[in-house]
Amino acid sequence: MASRRDLNQTDESAASLTPSTIEAALLSFRFIEASEHQNSHGVEILRRSLSVRSVVSTTSSFAELFEATASNPQLHIIREIGAGLQGTIFEQVGKPMVFKKEKIQNSLMACNLKNEFHLHQLVWDAFEKYRNHSSIHCDVVVPAAQKFIAAQDNNAWPTLLPKLPLDCRVQSDIVIMERVLPLPKIIRRALIEEFYPFPRGVSDSEKGQIIKWALNVVSNKDCLVRPYLGIPRKVYTEANFSLRNFIIGFEDLERCETDFETITQALGSAYAILHWAAHVNGDDVELVLGSSLATVPGRQQRFQQRKIGLFLIDYGQCDEVDMSKPAEEVYQAFRSAMVTGDNGCFIPNPRHRPQLFRLFKNTYSTTAKQILEESSFEKEKFDIDKFMKLYQEYVEDFL
């Protein structure tokens, strides 16, 4: 699920940038050479890298696989990298895309994959519209939904089916999407170092062996981080520790001195675009810190540049909101979704972190008002200040 901003360009779009434009874009980014931080403490690595303005320069198995598989179809292995209520996410090794394969029983439900594909396109179109807007800035990236393949499409399945795991070789609807790459190894190592529940009294040597073991667990290589600004922390045990969809609460983000204020602003503008431009309620969406490829002028080309970013994914439980309905109904559709599912975990809590909530609220309001100012429907119909007041009261009562 991938990239549309600054360093996160395709070759064609990057070629259209002038050197001065690229230089200006690079000034706001923090570069981390992984080779220079092999012995740095985990907190220091996370402080520098868990940000929407970081680029990590590192050797990459992904680049090697991409090159190796380009001319050898036999290496196009399909591997599961995630699963949810609707279906399973697969990667085709070495390819810059993933596909979501629907569970058979889900196709008969309202939240089926075809409906999610439609919603995903609405959201992508809205974020693309405001990508280079003069007044609206959003650091959240929406990966493109590239193609919908129906279960009955016999052109695609003869090639695809034999590559799937045996227990998944049943035709069902599929959506092909841009891929969100996992966080680089240096960040994964830092997360393990700081958050793995090491046994008491463990020696440095034993700790090093545990870190090495955890890094080699296959599922831990699919590392995306959920920044939960609405909860203090996630308590991990040896049994539940996994870097796949790793959760960090606001207390741990603060302890690691990460750039959580920028993340908060990104959330505010993202929810505003989701609501008032895409007209999607955002029920149970996910926001994850992952990475994407970035070509950086002047950097050593044998290293792969990975831009850390915040990505908005998973629209399976969302609904499109009819903006022609009375304002109160629209407000209710948006605010109820903002407190259910993971949304209540992502958005700062007005009681626990009032200052952080104000930052979210102000960014949301500013972005939403600008969108409404340019919209085609009645601007007088919706009052963003009133909506945010109702939302704050609602979330405080809900909690």
C-alpha positions in Angstrom: 0.0 0.0 0.0 2.6 3.2 -1.3 3.6 6.6 -2.1 2.9 10.0 -3.5 4.9 12.6 -1.7 8.3 14.3 -2.1 10.9 11.5 -2.1 8.3 8.9 -2.5 8.1 9.3 -6.3 7.9 7.0 -9.3 10.9 7.3 -11.8 8.7 9.3 -14.2 7.5 11.8 -11.6 11.0 12.2 -10.1 12.4 13.0 -13.5 10.0 15.9 -13.8 11.5 17.6 -10.7 14.2 20.3 -11.1 17.4 19.9 -9.0 16.4 23.0 -6.9 13.0 21.4 -6.2 14.6 18.1 -5.1 17.2 20.0 -3.0 14.4 21.9 -1.2 12.4 18.7 -0.6 15.4 17.0 0.9 16.1 19.8 3.5 13.1 18.7 5.7 14.2 15.0 5.8 16.5 13.3 8.3 18.9 10.8 6.8 20.1 7.8 8.8 22.9 5.6 7.5 22.2 2.2 9.0 25.9 1.2 8.8 26.8 4.0 11.2 24.3 3.0 13.9 25.0 -0.7 14.3 26.0 -0.1 17.9 23.6 2.7 18.7 21.0 2.2 21.5 17.5 1.3 20.4 16.0 4.5 21.8 18.4 6.6 19.8 17.6 4.7 16.6 13.8 5.0 17.2 14.1 8.7 18.1 15.8 9.4 14.8 13.9 7.1 12.5 10.2 6.7 13.7 9.1 9.8 11.9 7.4 10.8 8.7 10.5 12.8 7.8 13.2 10.1 7.9 15.1 8.3 5.2 17.1 5.2 6.1 20.0 4.2 3.9 20.6 0.5 4.1 21.5 -2.6 2.3 18.2 -4.4 1.3 17.2 -7.9 0.6 14.1 -6.4 -1.1 16.3 -4.8 -3.8 18.2 -8.0 -4.3 15.0 -10.0 -4.7 13.5 -7.5 -7.0 16.5 -7.7 -9.3 16.7 -11.5 -9.1 13.0 -12.2 -9.8 12.8 -9.7 -12.7 14.0 -12.2 -15.2 13.1 -15.5 -13.4 9.4 -16.2 -13.0 10.3 -19.3 -11.0 11.3 -17.1 -8.1 7.9 -15.3 -8.0 6.9 -17.0 -4.8 3.7 -15.9 -3.1 3.8 -15.5 0.6 1.3 -14.6 3.3 2.2 -11.4 5.1 -1.1 -10.6 6.9 -4.6 -11.6 7.6 -7.9 -10.0 8.7 -11.6 -10.4 8.9 -12.1 -10.1 5.1 -9.2 -12.0 3.8 -5.5 -12.7 3.5 -2.7 -10.4 2.3 -0.1 -11.9 0.1 3.2 -10.6 -1.4 4.7 -11.9 -4.6 8.3 -11.9 -3.6 10.3 -9.2 -5.2 7.3 -7.3 -6.5 6.3 -3.8 -5.4 2.7 -4.8 -4.9 0.5 -7.0 -2.7 -2.9 -8.6 -3.2 -5.7 -9.1 -0.8 -7.6 -12.4 -1.4 -11.2 -12.5 0.0 -12.5 -15.2 2.3 -15.2 -17.1 0.4 -17.9 -16.4 3.1 -17.1 -12.6 3.1 -18.2 -12.2 -0.6 -21.9 -12.3 0.4 -21.5 -9.6 3.0 -22.0 -5.8 2.6 -18.4 -5.3 3.5 -17.1 -7.4 0.6 -13.9 -6.9 -1.2 -15.5 -5.3 -4.3 -17.1 -2.6 -2.0 -13.8 -2.1 -0.3 -12.1 -1.6 -3.7 -14.6 1.1 -4.5 -14.0 2.9 -1.1 -10.3 2.5 -1.5 -10.5 4.3 -4.8 -12.6 7.1 -3.3 -10.0 7.6 -0.6 -7.0 7.5 -3.0 -8.7 10.1 -5.3 -9.3 12.5 -2.4 -5.8 12.3 -1.1 -4.3 12.6 -4.6 -6.4 15.7 -5.1 -4.8 17.4 -2.1 -1.3 16.0 -2.6 0.3 19.2 -3.8 -2.4 21.6 -2.6 -1.2 25.1 -1.7 -3.1 25.3 1.6 -3.5 21.7 2.7 -0.6 19.5 3.7 -0.9 15.8 4.8 2.0 13.5 5.5 -0.3 10.4 5.3 0.0 8.2 2.2 -2.7 6.2 0.7 -1.5 3.2 -1.4 -3.1 2.9 -4.8 -5.7 0.2 -5.4 -4.5 -0.9 -8.8 -6.9 -3.7 -9.9 -9.9 -5.8 -9.0 -9.9 -9.4 -10.1 -13.2 -11.3 -9.8 -13.4 -14.9 -8.7 -14.9 -15.7 -12.1 -12.0 -14.1 -14.1 -10.5 -17.2 -15.7 -7.8 -15.2 -17.5 -5.8 -14.5 -14.2 -6.4 -17.6 -12.2 -4.5 -20.3 -14.2 -1.2 -18.5 -13.6 -2.0 -17.4 -10.0 -3.7 -20.4 -8.4 -0.7 -22.8 -8.5 1.5 -20.3 -6.7 -0.8 -19.9 -3.7 -0.4 -22.0 -0.6 -2.3 -25.3 -0.8 -5.1 -24.2 1.6 -5.7 -21.0 -0.4 -6.1 -22.5 -3.8 -9.8 -21.6 -4.2 -10.8 -18.8 -6.6 -12.2 -15.7 -4.8 -12.1 -12.0 -5.4 -8.8 -10.2 -5.3 -7.6 -6.6 -5.1 -4.0 -5.7 -6.2 -2.5 -2.8 -4.3 0.7 -0.9 -4.0 2.8 -2.3 -1.2 3.8 -0.7 2.0 7.3 -2.0 2.6 8.2 -3.1 6.2 10.4 -1.0 8.3 14.2 -1.5 7.7 16.1 -4.0 9.8 17.9 -1.4 11.9 14.4 -0.2 13.2 13.2 -3.7 13.7 16.3 -4.5 15.8 15.7 -1.3 17.9 12.0 -2.3 18.5 13.1 -5.7 19.8 15.8 -4.2 21.9 13.4 -1.8 23.6 10.2 -3.7 23.8 10.9 -7.4 23.9 10.0 -8.8 27.4 13.5 -10.2 28.1 13.6 -12.5 31.2 14.9 -11.0 34.4 18.6 -11.4 34.9 19.4 -12.1 31.3 23.0 -11.5 30.3 24.1 -9.2 27.5 25.2 -12.2 25.5 21.9 -14.0 26.0 20.0 -10.8 25.1 22.0 -10.6 21.9 21.0 -14.1 21.0 17.3 -13.4 21.7 17.5 -10.3 19.5 19.2 -12.3 16.7 16.5 -15.0 17.0 13.6 -12.5 16.9 15.0 -10.7 13.9 15.0 -14.0 12.0 11.4 -14.9 12.8 9.7 -14.7 9.4 6.6 -12.8 10.6 8.8 -10.2 12.3 10.2 -9.2 9.0 6.7 -8.0 8.0 7.1 -5.1 10.4 4.6 -2.2 10.4 4.1 -0.1 13.5 0.7 1.3 14.7 1.3 4.5 16.6 -1.5 4.4 19.2 -1.8 8.0 20.4 -5.0 7.1 22.3 -3.6 4.5 24.7 -0.6 4.7 27.1 1.2 1.6 26.1 0.9 -2.0 24.9 2.2 -4.7 27.4 4.0 -7.5 25.6 4.7 -11.0 26.8 6.9 -13.6 25.1 3.7 -15.2 23.8 2.2 -12.2 22.1 5.3 -10.3 21.0 5.3 -9.8 17.2 6.6 -7.0 15.0 3.8 -7.6 12.5 1.3 -4.8 13.2 3.4 -3.7 16.2 1.7 -1.3 18.6 3.4 1.6 20.4 1.4 3.7 22.9 1.9 7.4 23.5 3.9 6.9 26.7 6.5 4.8 24.8 6.5 7.2 21.9 7.3 10.0 24.4 10.0 7.9 26.1 11.7 7.3 22.8 11.4 11.0 22.0 9.8 10.3 18.6 8.2 13.0 16.5 4.7 12.2 17.7 3.5 15.8 17.3 4.0 15.6 13.6 2.3 12.2 13.6 -0.6 13.8 15.4 -0.9 16.6 12.8 -0.8 14.0 10.1 -3.7 12.1 11.7 -5.7 15.2 12.0 -5.4 16.2 8.3 -5.9 12.6 7.2 -9.2 12.1 9.0 -10.4 15.5 7.7 -9.6 14.5 4.1 -11.1 11.0 4.6 -14.4 12.6 5.9 -14.9 15.8 4.0 -13.2 15.0 0.7 -13.6 11.3 0.3 -16.9 11.2 2.2 -15.9 7.9 3.9 -16.6 7.4 7.6 -13.2 5.7 8.2 -14.6 2.9 10.4 -11.8 0.7 11.6 -9.1 2.0 9.2 -5.5 1.4 10.1 -2.6 3.9 10.1 0.8 2.3 10.1 4.4 3.4 10.0 6.1 1.6 7.2 8.5 2.4 4.4 8.7 3.0 0.6 11.5 3.2 -1.9 13.0 6.7 -2.3 15.6 7.7 -4.9 17.8 10.3 -3.3 20.3 12.3 -5.5 23.9 12.1 -4.3 23.4 9.0 -2.1 25.4 5.8 -2.7 23.4 3.7 -5.2 24.5 0.4 -3.7 22.4 1.2 -0.7 18.6 1.3 -0.8 16.9 4.5 0.4 13.8 3.7 2.4 11.6 6.6 3.3 9.7 6.1 6.5 6.0 7.1 6.1 2.6 7.0 7.7 0.2 4.9 5.6 -3.6 4.8 5.6 -4.9 1.3 4.8 -7.8 -1.2 5.3 -11.2 0.1 4.3 -13.1 -3.1 4.7 -15.4 -1.9 7.5 -15.9 1.6 6.1 -19.1 3.1 4.7 -19.6 5.9 2.1 -21.5 8.8 3.7 -24.3 10.5 1.8 -23.5 14.2 2.2 -27.0 15.2 1.0 -28.4 14.0 4.3 -29.1 16.4 7.2 -25.9 17.7 8.8 -26.6 15.9 12.1 -26.8 12.5 10.4 -23.4 13.2 8.6 -21.9 14.3 12.0 -23.1 11.1 13.6 -21.7 8.9 10.9 -18.3 10.4 11.2 -18.0 10.8 15.0 -19.3 7.3 15.8 -16.7 5.8 13.5 -14.0 7.9 15.2 -14.4 6.1 18.5 -14.9 2.5 17.3 -12.4 -0.1 16.3 -8.8 1.1 16.2 -9.7 4.8 15.6 -10.1 5.3 19.3 -6.6 4.0 19.8 -5.0 6.1 17.0 -6.6 9.5 17.9 -5.3 11.2 21.1 -7.6 11.0 24.0 -8.9 14.4 25.2 -8.7 13.3 28.9 -5.4 11.5 28.9 -3.5 13.8 26.5 -5.5 17.1 26.2 -2.7 19.1 24.6 -2.1 16.4 22.0 -5.9 16.2 21.4 -6.0 19.9 20.8 -3.3 19.6 18.2 -5.3 16.8 16.4 -8.5 18.9 16.7 -6.9 22.1 15.4 -5.3 20.3 12.4 -8.5 18.4 11.6 -10.6 21.6 11.8 -8.2 23.7 9.7 -8.0 21.0 7.0 -11.8 20.3 7.0 -12.7 24.0 6.7 -10.4 24.5 3.7 -11.9 21.5 2.0 -15.4 22.8 2.6 -14.4 26.2 1.3 -13.6 24.6 -2.0 -16.4 22.1 -2.1 -19.4 22.2 -4.4 -22.1 21.6 -1.8 -23.5 24.2 0.6 -20.7 25.5 2.8 -23.3 26.8 5.3 -24.7 23.3 5.8 -21.7 22.0 7.8 -20.1 23.7 10.9 -16.8 22.1 11.6 -16.4 23.8 15.0 -19.8 22.4 16.0 -18.9 18.9 14.7 -15.6 18.8 16.7 -17.4 20.0 19.8 -20.0 17.2 19.4 -17.2 14.7 18.7 -15.2 15.7 21.8 -18.4 15.4 24.0 -19.2 12.1 22.3 -15.7 10.6 22.9 -15.6 11.7 26.5 -19.0 10.1 27.2 -18.0 7.0 25.2 -14.9 6.6 27.3 
